[in-house]
Amino acid sequence: MAVYEFFYHLSKYLSCWHQRSSTRRQLLRLENHELKDVGISPNEALAECNKPFWEK
C-alpha cells in the first residue's frame, strides 16, 4: 500500500507543479492593461514568474 500512496502523492505534486508552471508562463504573456484588469502590477507578475515551479 505504501508504494501506491507514494505514486498517488507524486502524481498530485507533479500535477500541481505543472499547473503552477503553466499559469506563470501565461502570466508572462499578459499585456500591462490585462494585468491591471486582474489587479496585478507588471512587477508583481514578473516576481511571480521568477518563482521556481515548486514554490507557492
PEGI-V667264 format. One record per residue. RES is the residue in three letters. PHI is phi in degrees with one decimal (* if undefined). Layout:
# PEGI-V667264
[[RES;PHI] [RES;PHI]]
This chain:
# PEGI-V667264
[[MET;*] [ALA;-63.7] [VAL;-66.0] [TYR;-60.1] [GLU;-62.8] [PHE;-58.2] [PHE;-69.8] [TYR;-63.0] [HIS;-68.1] [LEU;-60.4] [SER;-64.8] [LYS;-65.2] [TYR;-62.8] [LEU;-61.3] [SER;-63.5] [CYS;-63.3] [TRP;-63.7] [HIS;-63.0] [GLN;-62.3] [ARG;-61.1] [SER;-61.3] [SER;-63.6] [THR;-63.2] [ARG;-67.8] [ARG;-64.8] [GLN;-65.5] [LEU;-61.2] [LEU;-63.5] [ARG;-85.2] [LEU;-75.6] [GLU;-77.7] [ASN;-57.2] [HIS;-68.2] [GLU;-71.8] [LEU;-62.9] [LYS;-61.8] [ASP;-60.0] [VAL;-97.1] [GLY;79.8] [ILE;-123.9] [SER;-80.1] [PRO;-57.5] [ASN;-67.2] [GLU;-64.8] [ALA;-63.2] [LEU;-64.0] [ALA;-62.5] [GLU;-64.8] [CYS;-71.1] [ASN;-83.4] [LYS;-71.7] [PRO;-66.9] [PHE;-60.7] [TRP;-85.5] [GLU;-91.7] [LYS;-72.8]]
